[in-house]
Amino acid sequence: MGDFVADGFVKIEQAFPARTAAQVRAVLWRETGCDPDDPATWTRPVIRLGGYGGGPFEAAANTPALLKAYDDLAGPGRWTPRTGLGTFPVRFPGQEPPGDDGWHIEGSFPGEDPTDIFSARVNLTSRGRALLMLFLFSEVGEHDAPTRIRIGSHLAVPPLLAPAGEAGLTMLEISRQAVAATEHLPVALATGHPGDVYLCHPFLVHAAQPL
């Protein structure tokens, strides 16, 4: 809990079984249309897959270790059980920029256009989002495009959101302000093994990176 409060995230190693991760990988590979054994089929820097429910996706999110962590971090009865997971950014090596590697904060409730993720909003109470969760379904080392995390960046966000009241700010508006306010902070990489999970404060500034 202390790490979460100070740093904005906590890593739970082997939060779900490696065999569950393997089952999820099999589904995701099939959904990409790529062959894991044929790099010639890896023609894009990233393929973003949507949410998937039931089966191994639901099982991965509901292990005893994670349910306890949800209670510890969000409070018993203050979170909604997960029936699935998503989205999934599946990254491939290459020279083409992925176009999704900017620093940002996730939106937490719909804006004017529910189909536009960039119009999603964030307010001081983090309406609609208790945690940002990063599940690892494959080996992710320092050179495998791990998510970048600005350590302690969540602490800079509440003063930026407070003047906006209940309506909050759009994801783009708060991200611009939060990124500028946290440029000086150290960066951690969300590396680990299949089955590891990073549970993050919803205001944590983070970014993808190219593989």
N, C-alpha and C positions, 0 to 999 in steps of 0.2 A: 504493500500500500504506500509506503514512504517513497519508493521510486516513482510510482504513478503520480503522486502529488507534486513531487519536485521536478520530474523529467517530462511528465505528460504521457508516459507509456510504461507498460510492463510486458516482459516477454515470458510466456508460459511454455516451457519446453515439453514436447511430447504431450500436448494438450489433447490430441486425438491420435488414434493408432495409424501407423505407417500404412497398414493394409487399406484403411479407409482412404488415405491420400492416393494410393495407387488406383483405387476404384474411381475416384474423381478424375485423376489424370486420364484414365482410359476414355471416359466420357468426353472430356475437353478436347483431347486429340481428335476424336471422331468428329466433334462439332466444328473444329477448325477446318476440316477437309484436308489437312496436311498429314504426311506420313512421318512418324517420329524417326524412322530409319532412313529417310531420303531427304537430305537437306535441299535438294533441287526443288522440293515442294514448298520450301519456306520462302515465299516470295514477298512477304510484307514484314515490316519491322514489328508490328503489333497487330494482333487480332483481338478485338474486345468482344467477349461473350457475355450475354445477359445473366439474369438470375436463374438458378436451377433449384428445384425443391425436391423433398423426399429423399429416400435412399441414402447413399453415402453423404450427400450434401447436408441433409438434416442431421444425420448421425454425427458428422464432424463438429457441428455447432452445439451439440447438446450432451457432451461428455460430463461426467461428474466434476472433473477439474474445472471445466469452463462454467458450468452452472454455479459452482461455488464462487468463482471469480466474478461473475456477473453480480451476484448478491453482494460480494465484498465491495465492488467498485460503484455499482449503481444503486444498491440497496434492495433488499427483498421486496418483491411486489412492485418495483419501480421500472421494470423492463419487460418487454414483450418477447416471449419465446420465439426462437427462430425455427422456421420450417424449411429453410433453405439458405443459400448463399449466392452472392454475386454483387457486382460484376467481376469478371475474370479477364484481366489483361494478359494475354499469352504473347510473350516476346521472343523474337528471333534475331539472330545476329545479322548485321548488314550495314550498309553505308547510308541508307535513307533515314532521315530523322523521323522519329515516331509521331511528333506533333502533340504529345500529351505529357511532356516532361517538365511543365512549369510548376513552380511552388504555388500551393493553394491550401485552402481549408474546404472541407466538404460542406455542401448544402445540407440542410436538415429538414426543411419543409417546403412544399411547392410554392412557386411564385406565380406571376400572372399567367405564364404558359407552362402547365404541368409537364409538357413534353420537352421543355428546354431546360437541361440540367444547369445551365449557366444563370438562369433566372431563379433557381432555387434560393431560398433565403436562410439566414442564420440569425437568431436573436440571443439575448443575454442568457436566457434560461435553456438554450439549446433545445427548443421545442422540436420534438419528433426524433431526436437522436441522443441516445445515452452514451454510446461508445462508437469509435471507429475501430473496426476489427480487420487485421491483416492476417489471413490464413496462408500458411506455406504448404503447398502440395507437391513441391519438388525441392531438390537441393538448391539453396540460394546462397552462393558465396559472394565475396566482395566484387567479383568480376561477372556476376550473373544478373546485373541490373536490379539490385535490391532497392526497395523504396528508401528514399532519403528522408530523414526526420530531423527537424530542428529542435534540439533538446531544450525543453522548458518553454517553448514558444507559446504554449497554451496560456501561460500567465500574462502575456502581453495583450491578449485579445479582449477580455472583458471590458477594459476601459474604452476600447474602440467601439464596442457594441452598445454600451450603456446609453449614450445619447439617442440611439435609434429606437429605444423603447420596444414594445411588443412586436411591432412590424419588422424590426431588425433591418438587415442589409442583404442585398443579393450576394451570392457566392463570389461574384467578380468584385464587388465593391469591398467586401471585408477582406478578401484575399489580397487585393492591392495594398490595403492599409497594413495588414498583418505581415505580409512579406517584407515591406519596407521597415517595419518596426522590429523585425527579428533577424535582420541580415548579419548581425554580429554574433549570433549564437552558434555553438558547435553543432556538428552534424553527426548523427548516428545512422548506421545502415541496418536495415531490417533483414539480416542474414539468419540462416538457420537450416534446419532439416525438415523433411516432410513430417507434418504433425505439430510443428511449432506454431504458436499464435502470438501476435502482438496485439494487446488490447490498449487502445489509445484514447486519450481525452478527445472529445469531438472538436475542440478548438486547435488541435495540434497542426502546425504548418508542416506540410510534407510534399514530396514530389517523386514522380517516377524518374527513370533515366533510361537512355538507350542501351541496348545490349551490344 
